[in-house]
Amino acid sequence: MFDFLDSGQYDLLGAFWVTVKLALYSAVGSLIWGTVLAGMRVSPVPLMRGFGTAYVNVVRNTPLTVVIVACSLGLSQTLGFSLGADNFKDAGFRLAVLGLTAYTGTFVCEALRSGINTVPVGQAEAARALGLSFFQVLTLIVLPQAFRAVVAPLANVLIALTKNTTVAAAIGVAEAALLMKEMIENEADALFAVFGVFAFGFIVLTLPTGLVLGWVAKRVAVKR
């Protein structure tokens, strides 16, 4: 049933390695971009609040496939942005990371904003009374506590991001979903085995992440 795995025709580990890199790079980018958006959404500057709110509401409610394809067609083919890549393969990977970051950052933002709302208002007021600026209050007082409060929600976002990397196949990124499509076409007599292999692969990627970050969430939870 699993003879196709021994043929050497398919680079299964290589495809999942691309998936892992997509998830890791996009996770770092999403965490940074989501934190910036969360800061905008609680900012005292109306323009920044308006931009953050509009961006989150528009991008979060746009299908991820549309975002990824828009990055490929709009940025690469129409505007000519290659993000420093020398070939189509690298350009597709970087555009996929950009699209995943732009999309997932909105969910990181909302998770962080919920964590910010758990920080007692009195702490921010006391910090402002000491002469700290909004940026100092946010980075020194509020965000450290907010991050500790939302480790579990951020873990769910990371797991969803790992599974969402399959959308990168829409622009030709050679990750697990694209290889699965090829294997389904070539191994029509072993469809359930192909599905089982890739389902198991994603379980291996996501289950330990949930368990480890769930344990971290309990360890760092803010006692109130």
TAQUI-V475786 format. One record per residue. N is the residue number from 1. BURIAL is 1 if it has 24 or more other C-alpha atoms within 12 Angstrom, else 0. D_LAST is the distance of its C-alpha to the last C-alpha in whole Angstrom. Layout:
n->N burial->BURIAL d_last->D_LAST
n->N burial->BURIAL d_last->D_LAST
//
This chain:
n->1 burial->0 d_last->55
n->2 burial->0 d_last->53
n->3 burial->0 d_last->56
n->4 burial->0 d_last->55
n->5 burial->0 d_last->52
n->6 burial->0 d_last->55
n->7 burial->0 d_last->57
n->8 burial->0 d_last->56
n->9 burial->0 d_last->56
n->10 burial->1 d_last->52
n->11 burial->0 d_last->50
n->12 burial->1 d_last->47
n->13 burial->0 d_last->45
n->14 burial->0 d_last->46
n->15 burial->1 d_last->45
n->16 burial->1 d_last->41
n->17 burial->0 d_last->41
n->18 burial->1 d_last->41
n->19 burial->1 d_last->39
n->20 burial->1 d_last->36
n->21 burial->1 d_last->37
n->22 burial->1 d_last->37
n->23 burial->1 d_last->33
n->24 burial->1 d_last->32
n->25 burial->1 d_last->34
n->26 burial->1 d_last->33
n->27 burial->1 d_last->29
n->28 burial->1 d_last->29
n->29 burial->1 d_last->31
n->30 burial->1 d_last->28
n->31 burial->1 d_last->25
n->32 burial->0 d_last->27
n->33 burial->1 d_last->28
n->34 burial->1 d_last->25
n->35 burial->1 d_last->23
n->36 burial->1 d_last->26
n->37 burial->1 d_last->26
n->38 burial->1 d_last->23
n->39 burial->1 d_last->23
n->40 burial->1 d_last->26
n->41 burial->1 d_last->25
n->42 burial->1 d_last->22
n->43 burial->1 d_last->25
n->44 burial->0 d_last->27
n->45 burial->0 d_last->30
n->46 burial->0 d_last->31
n->47 burial->0 d_last->34
n->48 burial->0 d_last->31
n->49 burial->0 d_last->29
n->50 burial->0 d_last->32
n->51 burial->0 d_last->33
n->52 burial->1 d_last->29
n->53 burial->1 d_last->29
n->54 burial->0 d_last->33
n->55 burial->1 d_last->32
n->56 burial->1 d_last->29
n->57 burial->0 d_last->31
n->58 burial->0 d_last->34
n->59 burial->1 d_last->34
n->60 burial->1 d_last->31
n->61 burial->0 d_last->34
n->62 burial->0 d_last->37
n->63 burial->0 d_last->38
n->64 burial->1 d_last->37
n->65 burial->1 d_last->41
n->66 burial->1 d_last->42
n->67 burial->1 d_last->39
n->68 burial->1 d_last->41
n->69 burial->1 d_last->44
n->70 burial->1 d_last->44
n->71 burial->1 d_last->43
n->72 burial->1 d_last->46
n->73 burial->1 d_last->49
n->74 burial->0 d_last->48
n->75 burial->0 d_last->47
n->76 burial->1 d_last->49
n->77 burial->0 d_last->52
n->78 burial->0 d_last->52
n->79 burial->0 d_last->51
n->80 burial->0 d_last->52
n->81 burial->0 d_last->48
n->82 burial->1 d_last->48
n->83 burial->0 d_last->45
n->84 burial->0 d_last->48
n->85 burial->0 d_last->49
n->86 burial->0 d_last->52
n->87 burial->0 d_last->53
n->88 burial->0 d_last->52
n->89 burial->0 d_last->49
n->90 burial->0 d_last->47
n->91 burial->1 d_last->47
n->92 burial->1 d_last->46
n->93 burial->1 d_last->43
n->94 burial->1 d_last->42
n->95 burial->1 d_last->42
n->96 burial->1 d_last->40
n->97 burial->1 d_last->37
n->98 burial->1 d_last->38
n->99 burial->1 d_last->37
n->100 burial->1 d_last->35
n->101 burial->1 d_last->33
n->102 burial->1 d_last->33
n->103 burial->1 d_last->32
n->104 burial->1 d_last->29
n->105 burial->1 d_last->28
n->106 burial->1 d_last->27
n->107 burial->1 d_last->25
n->108 burial->1 d_last->23
n->109 burial->1 d_last->23
n->110 burial->1 d_last->21
n->111 burial->1 d_last->19
n->112 burial->1 d_last->18
n->113 burial->1 d_last->18
n->114 burial->1 d_last->16
n->115 burial->1 d_last->13
n->116 burial->1 d_last->14
n->117 burial->1 d_last->13
n->118 burial->1 d_last->10
n->119 burial->1 d_last->10
n->120 burial->0 d_last->10
n->121 burial->0 d_last->14
n->122 burial->0 d_last->14
n->123 burial->0 d_last->13
n->124 burial->1 d_last->16
n->125 burial->0 d_last->18
n->126 burial->0 d_last->18
n->127 burial->0 d_last->19
n->128 burial->0 d_last->22
n->129 burial->0 d_last->23
n->130 burial->0 d_last->23
n->131 burial->0 d_last->26
n->132 burial->0 d_last->24
n->133 burial->0 d_last->25
n->134 burial->1 d_last->24
n->135 burial->0 d_last->24
n->136 burial->0 d_last->23
n->137 burial->1 d_last->20
n->138 burial->1 d_last->19
n->139 burial->0 d_last->20
n->140 burial->0 d_last->19
n->141 burial->1 d_last->15
n->142 burial->1 d_last->15
n->143 burial->1 d_last->16
n->144 burial->1 d_last->15
n->145 burial->1 d_last->11
n->146 burial->1 d_last->13
n->147 burial->1 d_last->15
n->148 burial->1 d_last->12
n->149 burial->1 d_last->11
n->150 burial->1 d_last->14
n->151 burial->1 d_last->16
n->152 burial->1 d_last->17
n->153 burial->1 d_last->18
n->154 burial->1 d_last->20
n->155 burial->1 d_last->22
n->156 burial->1 d_last->23
n->157 burial->1 d_last->25
n->158 burial->1 d_last->26
n->159 burial->1 d_last->28
n->160 burial->1 d_last->29
n->161 burial->1 d_last->30
n->162 burial->1 d_last->32
n->163 burial->1 d_last->34
n->164 burial->1 d_last->35
n->165 burial->1 d_last->37
n->166 burial->1 d_last->39
n->167 burial->1 d_last->40
n->168 burial->1 d_last->42
n->169 burial->1 d_last->45
n->170 burial->1 d_last->46
n->171 burial->1 d_last->47
n->172 burial->1 d_last->48
n->173 burial->1 d_last->46
n->174 burial->1 d_last->47
n->175 burial->1 d_last->43
n->176 burial->1 d_last->43
n->177 burial->1 d_last->44
n->178 burial->1 d_last->47
n->179 burial->1 d_last->48
n->180 burial->1 d_last->47
n->181 burial->1 d_last->49
n->182 burial->0 d_last->52
n->183 burial->1 d_last->52
n->184 burial->0 d_last->52
n->185 burial->0 d_last->55
n->186 burial->0 d_last->57
n->187 burial->1 d_last->56
n->188 burial->0 d_last->56
n->189 burial->0 d_last->57
n->190 burial->0 d_last->54
n->191 burial->0 d_last->51
n->192 burial->0 d_last->49
n->193 burial->0 d_last->49
n->194 burial->1 d_last->48
n->195 burial->0 d_last->45
n->196 burial->0 d_last->44
n->197 burial->1 d_last->44
n->198 burial->1 d_last->42
n->199 burial->0 d_last->40
n->200 burial->0 d_last->39
n->201 burial->1 d_last->39
n->202 burial->1 d_last->36
n->203 burial->0 d_last->34
n->204 burial->0 d_last->35
n->205 burial->1 d_last->33
n->206 burial->1 d_last->30
n->207 burial->0 d_last->29
n->208 burial->0 d_last->28
n->209 burial->1 d_last->26
n->210 burial->1 d_last->24
n->211 burial->0 d_last->24
n->212 burial->0 d_last->23
n->213 burial->1 d_last->21
n->214 burial->1 d_last->19
n->215 burial->0 d_last->19
n->216 burial->0 d_last->17
n->217 burial->1 d_last->15
n->218 burial->0 d_last->13
n->219 burial->0 d_last->14
n->220 burial->0 d_last->12
n->221 burial->0 d_last->9
n->222 burial->0 d_last->6
n->223 burial->0 d_last->4
n->224 burial->0 d_last->0
//
